[in-house]
């Protein structure tokens, strides 16, 4: 099989506090890669600073309290950051709520 570099259209949705930090809480992005990691890297490069400050920790990793769902399934059940994405998939980012 050859390398398929067809761009994917991925629907991105930010929920809870992320919704207020995002310039657009729901959007479709064009992704040149095929994994969740590729999508996260695209968001790291393109999103506004307020969202990125809540999304990424100081070491540059996605914050551990951020839940990520691909078509309604927790990404950890699909291979984590290496999870593959297909054209038309929906990826939801949801910070878990902590009391205190």
C-alpha angles and dihedrals in degrees: 000000000000126000110279109208097174111145116246126218107223124184111222122197127184117201137191115359091355089064091065093046096050121087086220116017091199125034145139117243130193110235123196093192129060106226138078087245089059090051093049090051090051090052090048089057099041111032125094121263098252092057094043092051090058095037100050130045123227091270091056098253124126107267112262093232092061113105116208122198127189110201089338096310122112107253091228088068091053100051102288116245089352091061111131122240128210131203109281097021120146120224118193124195115202126172111220114239119245124191122215 
